[in-house]
Amino acid sequence: MKPTPLPLNKVLPGSSRLVLGCMSLGGPWDAQDIGEADIAQAHAALEAARSIGITVFDHADIYKRGRAERCFGALLRRQPSLRDGLILQSKCGIRFADDAGPGRYDLSAEYIIASVQGSLERLGTDHLDLLLLHRPDPLMEPEEIAQAFRHLLERGQVRCFGVSNMQASQMRWLQQALDQALVANQLEMSLGKLDWLAQDSSFNDGQSASALPWAGTLQHCQAEGVQLQAWSPLAQGRFSGAAAPDDARGQATSALVRELAARYQAPTESIVLAWLLRHPAGIQPVIGSSQPERILACGAATQLQLSREDWYRLYVSARGQALP
């Protein structure tokens, strides 16, 4: 029997419109360990996120080679009561190059289970609220993944499951083997990354080719109650002032964001995120910054409702050509 899909806020009550991505926690990528300064940075980011209503915190086993989770886990160990108000999700499936092989993907049951055990240990918690498969693995076998999910579910180590960077066809293929519905799919979506959206508006205009792999993915997720999450939703600050664009299209879009920020009386970051939130798919942006001031600047996005005309002004500017 096909599992019945439920919206993420039904599966995980209290799920916020925005998510804090924790990839930047834990110091430099080449650091050997975490220190008090790293823990203090994590605490400041956590408090800034909570102050704007964020309850969902996104991790992955590979972030800073495990130090991001360890850094966050240090906070939870020092203040265990924090865990009750948080929704923790992590991802697995990407392996770095090592003595056994090159950088690769691994969605074998053995690796999924081992990855979750490692994340739980580093985070200092007994369960993840949501586990996402980080990237599609060409060697993945749905029945084997289903076996791993059953193992984790039966032991109470994961409450629900989703994917990341998967197209609709891959999700359908995986779902047919699972006992429970996939509840989330995390994709790169922003004004700087438009291939997920181009399928709906590119007709013989030179932009349709990039959209083909993602054709139907948004509609599939909407129809099946799969929460869409956007990683890098601020496009690394390209349009909000953190990183000045060096091309005419980026400069024009950045100027338009500033114009709208003045008119809506909101930070530029909130305008960029409000553009994603305006989409009827109910996209959940994953903010990647650990800087409290940038996190706080994102908070107004949930209170903004861009007009249809302003949404299209941003879209047309970012795509660099008029709609066909």
C-alpha positions in Angstrom: 0.0 0.0 0.0 1.3 3.5 -0.9 2.2 5.4 2.2 0.0 8.5 2.9 1.9 11.7 2.5 1.6 14.4 5.2 2.9 18.0 5.2 6.1 18.4 7.2 4.4 20.6 9.8 2.0 17.7 10.5 4.8 15.2 10.8 7.1 17.6 12.7 4.8 20.1 14.5 6.4 23.4 15.2 8.6 23.3 12.0 9.5 26.9 11.2 9.3 28.7 7.8 13.1 29.3 7.9 15.8 26.8 8.7 19.3 27.5 10.0 22.0 25.6 8.1 24.9 24.7 10.3 27.6 24.0 7.7 29.6 27.1 8.7 29.9 26.0 12.4 33.0 24.3 13.7 35.8 26.6 12.5 37.8 26.3 9.2 37.5 23.2 7.1 41.2 22.3 7.8 40.9 22.7 11.6 41.7 19.7 13.7 39.4 20.3 16.6 36.8 22.7 18.0 37.5 25.3 20.7 35.6 27.7 22.9 35.5 30.4 20.2 33.7 27.9 17.9 31.2 26.9 20.5 30.6 30.6 21.3 30.0 31.3 17.6 27.5 28.4 17.5 25.7 29.7 20.5 25.4 33.2 19.1 24.0 31.8 15.8 21.6 29.5 17.7 20.2 32.4 19.8 19.9 34.7 16.8 18.0 32.0 14.9 15.7 31.3 17.9 15.0 35.0 18.3 13.4 35.1 14.8 11.4 31.9 15.3 13.6 29.3 13.8 13.1 25.8 15.2 14.7 23.7 12.5 18.5 23.2 12.3 20.1 21.5 9.3 23.3 19.4 9.6 25.2 16.9 7.6 27.7 14.3 8.7 30.4 15.8 6.4 30.1 19.4 7.5 33.6 20.5 8.7 34.3 16.7 8.8 31.9 16.2 11.7 33.0 19.3 13.7 29.8 21.3 12.9 27.7 18.6 14.6 30.2 18.3 17.4 30.1 22.1 18.0 26.3 22.1 18.0 26.3 19.0 20.3 28.5 20.9 22.8 25.7 23.4 23.2 23.1 20.7 23.8 25.3 19.0 26.3 25.8 22.2 28.3 22.1 23.0 28.1 20.1 19.8 27.6 16.8 21.5 27.8 17.5 23.2 24.5 16.8 19.9 22.6 13.1 19.9 23.5 12.4 23.0 21.4 14.6 22.1 18.4 14.0 20.1 15.3 17.3 18.5 14.2 17.9 17.2 10.7 21.0 15.8 9.3 22.2 14.3 5.9 24.3 11.4 4.9 25.6 9.7 1.8 28.7 11.8 0.8 32.1 10.3 1.5 35.4 12.0 1.2 38.3 10.4 -0.5 40.2 8.0 1.7 42.4 4.9 1.6 39.4 2.8 0.4 38.5 5.0 -2.6 37.9 8.4 -4.2 35.3 10.9 -3.1 32.1 9.1 -3.6 28.4 8.7 -2.7 27.3 5.8 -0.5 23.7 5.0 0.2 24.3 1.4 1.3 22.3 0.3 4.4 25.5 -0.2 6.3 26.8 3.3 5.6 23.4 5.1 6.3 23.1 3.4 9.7 26.7 4.1 10.6 26.4 7.7 9.5 23.3 8.2 11.7 25.1 6.7 14.7 28.0 9.1 14.2 25.6 12.1 13.9 23.7 11.1 17.1 27.0 10.8 19.0 28.4 14.1 17.8 25.1 16.0 18.4 24.6 14.4 21.8 21.0 13.4 21.1 19.2 10.0 21.0 17.3 10.8 17.7 17.2 12.9 14.6 13.8 14.4 13.7 14.6 14.1 10.0 17.3 12.3 8.0 18.0 13.4 4.4 19.9 11.4 1.8 22.4 14.0 0.7 23.0 13.1 -2.9 21.6 10.4 -5.3 24.0 7.4 -5.4 24.2 5.8 -8.9 24.6 2.5 -7.0 21.7 3.0 -4.6 19.2 0.2 -4.3 15.7 1.3 -2.9 15.1 -2.0 -1.1 18.4 -1.7 0.8 17.7 2.0 1.7 14.3 0.9 3.0 16.0 -1.7 5.1 18.2 1.0 6.7 15.2 3.3 7.3 13.3 0.4 9.0 16.3 -0.3 11.3 16.6 3.4 12.3 12.8 3.9 12.7 12.3 0.8 14.8 15.1 1.9 17.2 13.7 5.4 17.5 16.9 6.9 16.1 15.1 8.8 13.2 11.6 10.1 13.2 11.1 10.7 9.5 13.1 10.6 6.2 13.7 12.7 3.1 16.1 13.4 0.3 18.3 16.1 -1.0 19.2 17.0 -4.6 16.9 14.4 -6.1 14.6 14.7 -9.1 11.0 13.6 -9.3 11.9 10.3 -11.1 14.5 9.4 -8.5 12.1 10.1 -5.7 9.3 8.0 -7.2 11.8 5.1 -7.8 12.9 5.3 -4.1 9.4 5.8 -2.7 8.0 2.6 -4.2 10.2 0.6 -1.8 9.6 2.5 1.4 7.1 1.9 4.1 6.8 5.6 5.0 6.4 8.7 2.8 9.4 10.9 2.1 8.7 14.2 3.7 11.3 16.6 2.4 13.6 17.3 -0.6 16.4 19.9 -0.3 17.5 21.5 -3.6 19.6 24.5 -4.5 17.1 27.3 -5.2 17.6 31.0 -5.3 17.6 34.0 -7.6 21.1 32.9 -8.6 20.0 29.3 -9.3 16.9 29.1 -11.4 16.9 25.8 -13.2 14.3 24.4 -10.8 12.0 27.1 -11.9 12.9 27.5 -15.6 10.8 24.5 -16.5 7.6 26.5 -16.0 8.6 29.5 -18.1 11.3 28.6 -20.6 10.0 28.0 -24.1 12.6 28.1 -27.0 14.5 30.9 -25.2 17.8 29.1 -24.7 17.2 28.4 -21.0 15.0 25.4 -21.3 17.9 22.8 -21.5 19.0 23.4 -17.9 15.5 22.9 -16.7 14.9 19.5 -18.3 16.4 17.4 -15.5 14.1 19.0 -12.9 10.9 18.9 -15.0 8.0 18.0 -12.7 10.1 17.9 -9.5 8.3 20.9 -7.9 4.9 19.6 -9.0 5.7 16.1 -7.7 6.7 17.5 -4.3 3.6 19.6 -4.1 1.3 16.8 -5.1 2.9 14.3 -2.6 3.1 16.7 0.3 7.0 16.8 0.2 8.5 19.8 1.9 10.8 21.6 -0.5 13.9 23.1 1.3 16.2 25.6 -0.5 19.9 25.3 0.2 22.0 28.4 -0.5 18.8 30.5 -0.8 20.7 33.8 -0.5 23.1 32.8 -3.4 26.0 33.4 -1.1 24.9 37.0 -0.6 25.2 37.8 -4.3 22.1 40.0 -4.4 21.9 41.1 -0.8 25.2 42.9 -0.5 27.5 40.3 1.1 29.2 39.6 -2.2 29.1 42.2 -5.0 28.3 40.7 -8.4 30.7 41.4 -11.2 28.2 40.9 -14.1 25.5 43.2 -15.5 22.7 40.8 -14.7 23.8 40.4 -11.1 24.3 44.1 -10.7 20.9 44.9 -12.1 19.2 42.3 -9.8 21.2 43.5 -6.8 20.0 47.1 -7.5 16.4 45.9 -7.8 16.7 44.1 -4.4 17.9 47.3 -2.8 15.1 49.2 -4.4 12.5 46.8 -3.1 14.2 46.7 0.4 13.7 50.4 0.6 10.1 50.2 -0.5 9.1 47.3 1.7 11.3 48.7 4.6 13.1 45.4 5.0 16.7 44.1 4.9 17.9 43.0 1.5 18.3 39.4 2.8 14.6 39.3 3.6 13.7 40.5 0.1 15.7 37.7 -1.5 14.2 35.1 0.8 10.7 36.5 0.4 11.0 35.8 -3.3 11.3 32.1 -2.5 8.6 32.2 0.1 6.2 33.8 -2.4 6.2 30.6 -4.5 3.1 28.4 -3.9 5.3 25.3 -3.3 5.8 26.5 0.3 9.6 26.5 0.0 11.6 26.4 3.3 14.9 28.4 2.9 17.9 27.1 4.7 20.0 30.1 5.8 23.7 29.2 5.6 25.2 32.0 7.6 26.5 31.8 11.2 26.7 35.6 11.5 24.0 36.7 14.0 23.4 40.0 12.1 22.8 38.2 8.8 20.5 35.7 10.5 18.5 38.5 12.1 18.3 40.3 8.8 16.5 37.2 7.3 13.7 37.3 9.9 11.5 39.8 8.2 11.1 37.5 5.2 8.3 35.6 6.8 6.3 38.8 7.3 6.7 40.0 3.7 4.3 39.3 0.8 5.9 40.4 -2.5 3.4 41.5 -5.1 3.1 39.3 -8.2 4.6 42.2 -10.2 7.6 42.5 -7.9 8.1 38.7 -7.8 8.3 38.7 -11.6 10.5 41.8 -11.7 13.1 39.9 -9.7 12.7 36.7 -11.7 13.1 38.4 -15.1 16.1 40.4 -13.8 17.8 37.4 -12.4 17.2 35.3 -15.6 18.6 38.1 -17.7 16.0 38.2 -20.4 12.3 38.8 -20.8 9.9 35.9 -20.6 9.1 34.4 -23.9 
